[in-house]
Amino acid sequence: MRKTIEATWRDGFLNPGALVAPKVNDLYTRKSLHIADRIQRMQRINQIAILIGAPIAWAFYASLGMPTGGAIICAAWIGLIVVRRRFFPHITRFDAPVGVDSYQYLKAFQQWLKNRLAWGRRVQRHIYAVTFVAMAIGMGESAVGQLAIRQIVEDNPGIRLVSGVPLILIVGVVVMAIVVDLLGGVIFDLDVNTVYRNVFRKLNQMVAEMEELRG
């Protein structure tokens, strides 16, 4: 009885001696390299966008009278990339294993990607809170913010001030920053899924397909 297409494909993937093996394995090798390169290229583009966008954001905030807030945001996001590249090279760069097949290569890449995302979720979640605080500081130092603070003080003569800022506003910012920090992991997941959802799904589908062929 003639083999089905699926059986022939599986034999070519699992059995190096099969006639179709070179073509099948070459196809999977090229697909594996392509998906891994695509994800890493997207990550590099994202880093470049941050390195370029952060100073631009600083200049924009400064033009609105919020230079301190802009400086904090710029330093926080660029600092994240610098620290990751300088002190966590194993997170930044994927060291491709040698002498492995396409399945083992993709599994190694998938594990590296999981470790990178876990590190990013653990660290970057705090950057969102820092960004929120920086925006609050920026609003406070802007002309509109100063006007609002003066109005609050005039309307509430007995209000307690800390360095000229109503204590109630400081407490509100701190509470909101804590909430943002607690939700930082969720924000990170939404951020990542917005950019990488489709390509991550293709990676997982490819690994699942290979696992199915391997039985």
C-alpha positions in Angstrom: 0.0 0.0 0.0 1.3 3.4 -0.9 2.2 5.7 2.0 0.1 8.7 2.7 1.7 12.2 2.2 1.8 12.6 6.0 3.6 9.3 6.5 6.1 10.1 3.7 6.7 13.6 5.2 7.2 12.1 8.7 9.7 9.5 7.4 11.7 12.2 5.7 11.8 14.3 8.9 12.7 11.4 11.2 14.8 9.2 9.0 17.9 10.8 7.5 18.2 7.8 5.2 14.9 8.3 3.5 14.9 9.6 -0.1 12.9 12.7 0.8 14.9 13.4 4.0 17.3 16.0 2.5 14.5 18.1 1.0 12.3 17.8 4.1 15.0 18.6 6.6 16.4 21.4 4.5 12.9 23.0 4.3 12.5 22.8 8.1 16.0 24.2 8.6 15.3 27.2 6.4 11.9 27.7 8.1 13.5 27.5 11.6 16.3 30.0 10.7 13.8 32.3 9.1 11.4 32.5 12.1 14.3 32.9 14.6 15.9 35.6 12.5 12.6 37.4 12.0 11.9 37.6 15.7 15.4 38.8 16.5 15.2 41.4 13.8 11.9 42.7 15.2 13.5 42.9 18.6 16.4 44.9 17.3 14.1 47.3 15.5 12.2 47.7 18.7 15.4 48.6 20.6 16.5 51.0 17.9 13.0 52.7 18.1 13.4 53.1 21.8 17.0 54.5 21.5 15.8 57.0 18.9 12.4 57.7 20.3 13.5 58.3 24.0 15.6 61.4 23.2 12.9 62.7 20.9 10.3 62.2 23.7 12.6 64.2 26.0 12.9 67.0 23.6 9.1 67.0 23.1 8.4 67.0 26.8 10.9 69.8 27.3 9.2 71.9 24.6 6.0 71.5 26.7 7.8 72.8 29.8 8.3 69.3 31.3 12.1 68.7 30.9 12.6 66.8 34.1 9.8 64.3 33.4 11.1 63.8 29.9 14.6 63.3 31.1 13.5 60.6 33.6 11.5 58.8 30.9 14.5 58.9 28.5 16.9 57.7 31.1 14.7 54.9 32.3 14.1 53.3 28.8 17.6 53.8 27.5 18.9 52.5 30.8 16.8 49.4 30.4 18.5 48.6 27.1 22.0 49.5 28.2 21.7 47.3 31.4 20.3 44.4 29.5 23.0 44.5 26.8 25.8 45.2 29.2 25.0 42.8 32.1 22.7 40.2 30.6 24.2 39.3 27.2 22.6 35.8 27.4 19.2 37.6 27.4 20.1 39.9 24.5 21.8 37.5 22.2 20.8 34.0 21.2 23.7 31.6 21.0 22.6 29.1 18.4 23.5 25.5 19.4 25.9 23.6 17.1 25.3 20.2 15.6 21.6 20.0 16.2 18.6 19.5 13.9 16.0 22.1 13.1 13.7 20.8 15.9 16.4 21.1 18.6 17.4 24.5 17.2 13.8 25.8 17.5 13.3 24.3 20.9 16.5 26.0 22.1 15.4 29.3 20.5 11.9 29.0 22.1 13.5 28.4 25.5 15.8 31.4 25.1 12.8 33.5 24.1 10.8 32.4 27.1 13.8 33.4 29.4 14.1 36.7 27.7 10.4 37.5 28.1 10.4 36.4 31.7 13.4 38.7 32.4 11.7 41.5 30.5 8.4 41.0 32.4 10.2 41.0 35.7 12.2 44.1 35.1 10.3 46.2 32.5 7.1 46.1 34.6 8.8 48.6 36.9 9.6 50.9 34.0 5.9 51.6 33.4 5.6 52.8 37.0 8.7 55.0 36.6 7.2 56.4 33.4 4.0 57.2 35.1 5.8 59.0 37.9 7.9 60.9 35.4 4.8 62.1 33.6 3.3 63.2 36.8 6.4 65.2 37.7 6.4 66.7 34.2 2.8 67.7 34.6 3.6 69.3 37.9 6.5 71.3 36.5 4.6 72.5 33.5 2.9 75.9 33.3 -0.6 74.2 33.3 0.4 72.1 36.3 1.8 75.0 38.3 -1.4 76.9 37.6 -3.5 74.0 38.8 -1.4 73.6 42.0 -1.7 77.3 42.8 -5.5 77.1 42.3 -5.7 74.1 44.6 -3.7 75.9 47.3 -5.8 79.1 47.0 -9.0 77.2 47.2 -7.7 75.2 50.2 -5.6 77.5 52.4 -5.1 74.9 55.1 -3.9 72.2 52.8 -0.6 70.5 53.7 2.3 71.2 51.3 5.5 69.3 50.6 8.0 71.4 48.7 5.1 73.6 47.5 3.1 70.6 46.3 -0.1 69.5 48.0 0.5 66.3 50.0 -2.7 64.8 48.7 -1.4 65.1 45.1 1.8 63.4 46.1 -0.1 60.6 47.8 -2.3 60.2 44.8 0.7 59.8 42.4 2.4 57.3 44.7 -0.8 55.2 45.0 -1.3 55.2 41.3 2.4 54.4 40.7 2.0 51.4 43.0 -1.1 50.3 41.0 0.7 50.6 37.7 3.7 48.7 39.1 1.3 45.9 40.3 -0.2 45.8 36.8 3.1 46.1 35.1 3.2 42.4 34.1 -0.2 42.7 32.5 0.9 45.9 30.6 4.1 44.1 29.5 2.1 41.1 28.2 -0.2 43.5 26.3 2.7 45.4 24.9 4.5 42.2 23.7 1.3 40.6 22.2 0.6 43.8 20.3 3.9 43.6 18.5 4.9 40.0 18.4 1.6 38.0 18.7 1.5 36.8 15.1 5.1 35.8 14.8 5.1 34.1 18.2 2.0 32.1 17.1 3.9 30.9 14.0 6.9 29.9 16.1 4.6 27.8 18.4 2.8 26.3 15.5 6.1 25.2 13.9 7.3 23.6 17.1 4.0 21.8 17.6 4.1 20.6 14.0 7.6 19.2 14.4 6.6 17.5 17.7 3.7 15.9 16.0 5.9 14.6 13.2 8.3 13.2 15.8 5.4 11.3 17.4 
